[in-house]
Amino acid sequence: MNEGINLLGQGKKKTSEAFLRRVNTARVIMLGLLFIVSVTSVILFILVALSPLPALKEQEASLTQTLTRSKDDVVKFDLLKERMSTINTTLSQRQSLTTILLLIKPKLPSDSQITSLKSDTKNVTITVESPSLQSLDTMLNSFIGLVQDRKTFSNVTLTDLTTDQTTNEYSVSFTLTLL
């Protein structure tokens, strides 16, 4: 009867040793996993602490502020660039009056002055004032000589001749047709 009452029998000891081995194996595995998790956590913490991510975020914010402040400058620069290209296009298409003025200027008498100069693609209209009709006549004859040379002008046309009684000055307007 005693054998039946004893709960710690021989068969029980064998199962408890196997159980203890399993428990010890599970403990070793759990300690290994705990070690791996803690080492991984420490490594990730160090990587986050040493990463340049916060500095990159600050740099991004700084650059964003700089770009928003310089937006007006960029718009002004683009507008200036567009205007410069338009001016260059206009200047390249515009007729050069330098050669015409270099031909007209020496023909003006010293007592005469140009009061108006208008130019288009084919004609140049000039208005000159002088106190002497002789000076105006000399000037017109020199322009007729330029027309006869056929280098720059093909025709000269007298368009207006007026006199101012109060200042005793004469005004003559003529049109030169370009070749």
C-alpha positions in Angstrom: 0.0 0.0 0.0 2.7 2.4 0.6 3.9 2.0 -2.9 0.6 3.2 -4.2 0.6 6.3 -2.0 4.0 7.5 -2.8 3.6 10.0 -5.5 7.3 10.4 -6.1 8.0 7.1 -7.7 10.7 5.8 -9.9 8.9 6.6 -13.2 8.3 10.1 -12.1 12.0 10.8 -11.6 12.8 9.9 -15.2 10.2 12.3 -16.6 11.3 15.1 -14.3 14.9 14.8 -15.5 13.7 15.1 -19.1 11.5 17.9 -18.1 14.5 19.7 -16.4 16.6 19.2 -19.5 13.8 20.8 -21.6 13.5 23.6 -19.1 17.3 24.2 -19.1 17.3 24.1 -22.9 14.5 26.6 -23.1 16.3 28.8 -20.5 19.4 28.8 -22.6 17.4 29.6 -25.8 15.6 32.3 -24.0 18.8 33.8 -22.6 20.3 33.7 -26.1 17.3 35.4 -27.6 17.3 38.0 -24.8 21.0 38.6 -25.4 20.4 39.0 -29.2 17.5 41.4 -28.7 19.4 43.5 -26.2 22.5 43.7 -28.5 20.3 44.6 -31.5 18.6 47.3 -29.4 21.9 48.8 -28.4 23.2 48.7 -31.9 20.0 50.4 -33.3 20.2 53.0 -30.6 23.8 53.9 -31.4 22.9 54.0 -35.2 20.0 56.4 -34.5 22.1 58.5 -32.2 25.0 58.8 -34.6 23.0 59.1 -37.8 23.1 62.4 -39.7 19.3 62.4 -40.0 18.6 65.3 -37.6 21.3 67.4 -39.3 19.8 66.6 -42.7 16.4 67.7 -41.5 17.8 71.0 -40.2 19.6 71.5 -43.5 16.5 70.8 -45.4 14.5 73.3 -43.3 17.2 75.9 -43.8 17.3 75.4 -47.6 13.5 75.6 -47.7 13.6 78.9 -45.9 16.3 80.2 -48.2 14.4 79.2 -51.3 11.2 80.8 -50.1 13.1 84.0 -49.4 14.8 84.0 -52.7 11.7 83.2 -54.7 11.2 86.9 -55.5 14.8 87.2 -56.6 14.4 84.2 -59.0 11.2 85.8 -60.5 13.0 89.1 -61.0 16.0 87.3 -62.5 13.7 85.4 -65.0 11.9 88.7 -65.9 15.2 90.4 -66.4 16.5 87.5 -68.5 13.3 87.6 -70.7 13.6 91.4 -71.1 17.2 91.1 -72.1 16.4 88.5 -74.8 13.6 90.8 -76.1 16.0 93.8 -76.2 18.6 91.7 -78.0 16.1 90.6 -80.6 14.8 94.1 -81.1 18.4 95.5 -81.5 19.3 92.8 -84.0 16.2 93.6 -86.1 16.5 97.4 -85.8 18.1 99.4 -88.6 21.4 100.9 -87.7 21.3 104.7 -88.0 25.0 105.1 -87.3 26.0 105.1 -91.0 23.2 107.4 -91.9 24.1 109.9 -89.1 27.7 109.7 -90.1 26.8 110.7 -93.7 24.3 113.5 -92.6 26.4 115.1 -89.8 29.3 116.4 -92.0 26.8 117.8 -94.5 25.2 120.1 -91.9 26.5 123.7 -91.9 27.8 125.1 -88.7 24.9 127.5 -88.2 22.3 124.7 -88.7 20.8 122.3 -86.2 18.7 119.1 -86.6 15.4 119.5 -84.8 13.8 116.3 -85.9 15.0 112.9 -87.2 12.5 110.1 -88.0 13.4 106.8 -89.6 11.6 103.8 -90.9 12.6 100.8 -93.0 12.9 102.8 -96.3 12.9 106.5 -95.4 14.7 109.0 -93.2 12.9 112.3 -92.6 15.1 115.2 -91.2 14.0 118.7 -90.1 16.8 121.2 -89.9 16.7 124.9 -88.7 19.0 127.6 -89.7 19.1 131.4 -89.8 20.4 131.4 -93.3 18.7 130.1 -96.5 22.1 129.8 -98.1 23.2 127.3 -95.5 20.1 125.2 -96.1 20.6 125.4 -99.8 24.2 124.2 -99.5 23.1 121.3 -97.3 20.3 120.2 -99.7 22.8 120.3 -102.6 25.2 118.1 -100.7 22.4 115.6 -100.1 21.6 115.7 -103.8 25.2 114.8 -104.3 24.8 111.8 -102.0 21.8 110.7 -104.0 23.8 110.9 -107.2 26.6 108.8 -105.8 24.0 106.0 -105.1 25.8 104.7 -102.1 23.2 105.1 -99.4 20.3 107.2 -100.7 18.2 106.8 -103.8 16.1 109.9 -103.6 15.8 113.2 -101.7 12.4 114.9 -101.4 11.8 118.4 -100.0 8.7 118.0 -97.8 8.4 121.4 -96.0 10.0 124.8 -95.9 8.9 127.3 -93.2 10.0 130.5 -91.8 9.6 131.9 -88.3 9.2 135.7 -88.4 9.9 136.2 -84.7 13.3 134.4 -84.6 14.2 134.9 -88.3 15.0 131.2 -88.7 14.1 128.9 -91.5 13.1 125.3 -91.2 13.4 122.7 -93.9 12.1 119.1 -93.8 13.2 116.6 -96.4 13.0 112.8 -96.8 15.9 110.7 -97.9 14.9 107.3 -99.4 17.3 104.5 -98.5 18.7 102.1 -101.0 
